[in-house]
Amino acid sequence: MRPVAAAVLEACIVLFTAKSSCPVPLPDKSLPGILGTALEMLNSDLALGAAFCSDFTAYFTHVKTSELKCYELAEDKEEWQRREFCGSI
């Protein structure tokens, strides 16, 4: 897996599982621990975008950016996460 893809996945996990706003330290300092930064890197990596299909990459980053904005606006972030990701369970 390319470093940027790994960074995006790691940042998604960090954002939606962390109890604090402090990013989890990553072993590779070149990988972002913040979802927004990881999404920007993914959008700017043309080779990775082509490997995943540029339409998929654009859609994925759009969805994750929208989720991030909603998360940032939520007053109760834990409740938002439960409602967003566990609502059908």
N, C-alpha and C positions, 0 to 999 in steps of 0.2 A: 504494500500500500504506500502511496506517495505521502511524504510528510504533511502536506497541506490537508489531504483527506483525513489523515489521522488526527490532525489538529482540530479540524471541524468537528469530528466525532467526539473527541475528548472535550472540547469546549461545550458541546451540547450536554454531555454528561455532567460536566462541572456546573453549568448554569442551572440545570434542573435538579441537581441533587445536593448542592452545597447549602449549608445553613447560614453562611455568611457571604458578604459581597467580595471577600478576598479570594482571588483565583487560586486554585490548587497548583502548587509548583510542579512543573513538568521536568522530566529528566533532560530533555533536549531543549536548551534555552532558545533555540531558533523557532520553536513551535509556540504559537500563542495559547494562552490559557483563558482567553476571553472570547466568547462566541462572536461578537461583532468583528473583532480583528480577524478571527479565523475565516469568517464569511468574506471579508474584504480580500484576504489572501486567495481564497478559492476563486472569487470572481476575477482576480487579476492573473491567475495561472491559466494561460491559454491552452497549454498542453494538457493539463488535467481536465479542463473544461471540455476539450475535444475528446478525451478518453472516456469521459462520462456521458458525452453528448451535450453540446452547448445548451440545448433546450432544457434538458434535465437539470443541469447546473443552475441555469437561470431560475427555473421553477423552485428548486430546493432552496437556493439562497433567498428567494422572495418569501417563501413560507417561513423559513427560520428567522428572517429579519422581522417579519410580522409578529411571530411568536415572541421574539425578544422585546419588541416595542410594547406589546400587551403585558408581558411580564414586568417590564420596567414601570409601567403605569399602575400596576396592581397595588392596592394598599396592603392587602394580605397576600403575600407571595405564595405561601404554602397552600392557602385555599385555592388560589388561581391554578397552581400546579395540579392539585387534586381534581379540580373541576375540568381542566383542560386535558389531562392525560389519563385520568382514572374515572371519568364520568360515566362510562358505560360498564364499569366493573361492578 
